[in-house]
Amino acid sequence: MADKKKLADKALKKTPQHIGIVKNDPYLEDYEDAIRGRHEHALWKISQLTQGGKKSLADFANGYNYYGLHKTSKGWVFREWAPNATSLCLVGDFNGWTENSRFQAKRIEGTGDWELKLSEKAIKHGDLYKMHVTWNGGAGERIPAWATRVVQDEQTKIFSAQVWNPEPYAWRKKKFTAKRDPLLIYECHVGMGQDAERVGTYTEFKEQVLPRVVKDGYNCIQVMAIQEHPYYGSFGYHVSSFFAPSSRFGTPEELKGLIDAAHEAGVAVIMDIVHSHAVKNEVEGLGNLAGDPNQYFYPGDRHEHLAWDSLCFDYGKDEVIHFLLSNCKYWLEEFHFDGFRFDGVTSMLYYSHGLGEAFCNYGDYFNGHEDDNAICYLTLANKLIHEVNPRAFTIAEEVSGMPGLAAKFEDGGYGFDYRMAMNIPDFWIKTIKELKDEDWKPSSIFWEVKNRRSDEKTISYCESHDQALVGDKTIIFRLIDADMYWHFKKGDENGVVHRGIALHKMIRLATLGAINGGYLNFMGNEFGHPEWIDFPREGNGWSHKYARRQWNLVDNMDLDYHYLGDFDRDMLAVVKSEKKFNSTPVTEIWHDDGDQVLAFMRGDLLFVFNFSPSRSFTDYGFLVPIGSYEVVLNTDNKAYGGNGFADDTLTHLTNYDPLYVEQRKEWLKLYLPARSAVVLRKI
């Protein structure tokens, strides 16, 4: 017997255990070698960068403390990585913008780094400066890659780095832990956050918009366009200075004040971080810092992202990984951001940037079209972020459906905490555009809002800033269009407006009700902000008319916007009232595509939808857990612009049926007005 046991133990040892994400999804077994290969690549790179574990990734990612301009006990020190340069000199207000030997940096022997040490009085806080870099065959003025303060001259529009050494910001809230059950994200843009036709500031956002976010019940703001970008109309996605918070909106200390105030109010702050590409600009950006266009970016055919008119980072270079990982740590440590939404992850994962690929089966994720260097970088970024701040969280904006993206690193995943459920907004837009109301199928809706991998949390949303840009339409505008201009006053609504208001609420409730991680709304969409977003540009006379948020609309009690805003606030409150909402299973109670009725439960909350545009139902019955149910939210309530057909004060009791005693279920019968939804709580 002992010999048999030894043989069995030996056989078990020979049989490799499946890696976590394959255990969770047996359909990935055919690709386990590739999954393990990616995992081992990340482990190898971590070992290399940490010298076999002698230091941590967090120690490796301290580049921002070394490079750039820093005040020391003896004066100032400036360092820059510019391996192709033949000379590097600082020019600025302190030397009349002309080169002289006093400001000439020296190459650190055996490296591509340049260093300049200055006396305390050589430069001062507020001075503007640039690097004058020469290389074999050329020269140019450049903004240092690690600059933490970059400003634009109002008249000339020229960008310069700025010496920045104010009194250190005194944090009022030194430690903060985000509430994430569920995570309710308010996606926002500081510059367009004001009603006025101009660029808003960090302080204005803190004083005027943040209180709205808190009152509405969101517990996280996702801030766009923080990293400095030369062209305002890029929405912050063509970044030039990765370590500089955009000076359009104010000073770094004012940004810290906004984050501090949010934390004091219990609101997490994450930033939209752009590591998927960089602006092509050479004078302002990294495009040709020292005569080598490939210093930070891939060479050859992979150098440019043609669809985005930008440059693609070379994630295979240790110096580039150092730059980007240090960037992640910088924003966490220096500004107390609670995490990041990584933009353009699909573009990073594939040589094709995901363009022209269908992604129909698992083989499409493991066919050799993937950039292993980028995959490794993203994995390392997540490891680093959670090492620096275990309370921080990350979100991937990724459209292809790459398996394992939001799975744990130990399980063979990339380590994101969440992935964007990008299928949901696409589904809603397609439904609104292509289907008659009579053809909306609850079975399809329910499948779509809960379609996700079991081992990955998602951020669900109906629409983001993408749907609000010029050339596209928000959900409210697809539903109502021009009638918003003429029939959005109380008492003057037409049928189109009534339909739009009703469906706007139902779409949001169905999406939020089925989440398994978080929910996102773009600033103003909660109340049906009209019109598209169009940033100032030559084509519109540099107008800010459509690059702002008209809060006056939702504040005006004579208009219908406040109905949607009030509903959104109460909807979030209902979901937050259910303890451990994310942990409660999404349990289907009933669907009937003919009736267009859907019902599902989350804990003690029962969500019921009647998508029929014309049929109301009396005593519509479902089998539910035995008990009493009270209405906690009704889209048809007059307070939200509905008809108020149902009596929401009634307590609904289940009706006995001997056939279902063993299942502890009884019939709940409800009045379901057409095109309405109701949430009940079991009491």
Secondary structure as UniProt FT lines:
FT   HELIX           2..14
FT   HELIX           20..24
FT   HELIX           26..31
FT   HELIX           32..49
FT   TURN            50..54
FT   HELIX           57..60
FT   HELIX           63..66
FT   STRAND          68..71
FT   STRAND          75..81
FT   TURN            83..84
FT   STRAND          85..92
FT   HELIX           93..95
FT   TURN            96..97
FT   HELIX           101..103
FT   STRAND          106..107
FT   TURN            109..110
FT   STRAND          113..119
FT   TURN            120..122
FT   TURN            125..126
FT   STRAND          128..135
FT   TURN            136..137
FT   STRAND          138..142
FT   TURN            145..146
FT   STRAND          150..152
FT   TURN            154..156
FT   STRAND          159..162
FT   TURN            181..182
FT   STRAND          183..189
FT   TURN            191..192
FT   HELIX           202..204
FT   HELIX           205..209
FT   HELIX           210..216
FT   STRAND          220..224
FT   STRAND          227..228
FT   HELIX           232..234
FT   TURN            235..236
FT   STRAND          241..245
FT   HELIX           247..249
FT   HELIX           252..264
FT   TURN            265..266
FT   STRAND          268..273
FT   STRAND          278..279
FT   TURN            287..290
FT   TURN            293..294
FT   HELIX           300..302
FT   STRAND          304..305
FT   TURN            306..309
FT   STRAND          310..311
FT   TURN            315..316
FT   HELIX           318..335
FT   STRAND          339..342
FT   TURN            343..344
FT   HELIX           345..349
FT   TURN            351..356
FT   HELIX           362..365
FT   HELIX           372..388
FT   TURN            390..391
FT   STRAND          393..396
FT   TURN            403..406
FT   HELIX           409..411
FT   STRAND          418..420
FT   HELIX           423..434
FT   HELIX           437..439
FT   HELIX           442..449
FT   TURN            454..455
FT   STRAND          458..461
FT   HELIX           465..468
FT   TURN            470..471
FT   HELIX           475..480
FT   TURN            481..482
FT   HELIX           483..486
FT   TURN            490..491
FT   HELIX           495..513
FT   STRAND          518..522
FT   TURN            523..524
FT   HELIX           525..527
FT   STRAND          533..534
FT   HELIX           538..540
FT   HELIX           551..555
FT   TURN            557..558
FT   HELIX           561..577
FT   TURN            579..580
FT   HELIX           581..583
FT   STRAND          587..592
FT   TURN            593..596
FT   STRAND          597..602
FT   TURN            603..604
FT   STRAND          605..610
FT   STRAND          617..625
FT   STRAND          628..634
FT   TURN            635..636
FT   HELIX           638..640
FT   TURN            648..649
FT   STRAND          651..653
FT   HELIX           658..660
FT   TURN            661..664
FT   STRAND          665..672
FT   TURN            674..675
FT   STRAND          676..682
//
